[in-house]
Every structure is written in C-alpha cells, then in structure tokens.
C-alpha cells in the first residue's frame, strides 16, 4: 500500500485528502478513490488538468508513496493579459514615455 494526498482547490473551498492505494496505482485511481465526480460539479476527466507536486502529468501516471496529486481548475483570466492591462493603467515612474 502507498499513501498519497489529493489536493482540490475549488473556487469555494480547498481540501487535501489522504488516501491509501495499492502499489502500481495511478493518478486516475487516486481521483476515483476520493469520489471526485461527486465532489466536483461538472467533473470531466477528459478536460481537467492534474499534476504531482506542481508538475503537470497525465491520468495514467503511476504514483509513489508520499506523492501529492493536485487537481487544477481553469484560469479565469490569462495572467499575462492581466499584467499588461495593469501596466497600461499607470506609467512607470522611471518611464521616459510619461508626461
């Protein structure tokens, strides 16, 4: 048996769940063990992104004892676009193009 944790970061709540799985278990097995389809509304295994310790992986990636499986939710906005939008709002004090 291996022990892993599954981290879910939903918009309204965050959870870290501990799970014991048989040797040779994969990410998909961990998600099934926590009944993710019941916990996450609109769960679609084909479109969701997952990772192990902040590194993206596939559903069939094998797990090792102590791994942390993370379920990533889609971004609400592109971080680069947000940064550009904020930069346009106010000129930099060191900018030569300012007034």
Long-range contacts (C-beta under 8 A, 24 or more apart in sequence): 2-63, 2-64, 2-65, 2-66, 2-67, 3-65, 3-66, 4-30, 4-63, 4-65, 4-66, 4-67, 4-68, 4-69, 5-67, 5-68, 5-69, 6-30, 6-31, 6-33, 6-34, 6-36, 6-68, 6-69, 6-70, 6-71, 7-68, 7-69, 7-70, 7-71, 8-34, 8-36, 8-39, 8-40, 8-71, 9-70, 9-71, 9-72, 9-73, 10-40, 10-73, 11-73, 15-39, 16-68, 21-63, 24-62, 25-62, 25-63, 26-59, 26-60, 26-61, 26-62, 26-63, 27-52, 27-57, 27-58, 27-59, 27-60, 27-61, 27-63, 27-69, 28-59, 28-60, 29-63, 30-63, 30-69, 31-59, 31-69, 31-71, 36-71, 40-71, 48-72, 49-74
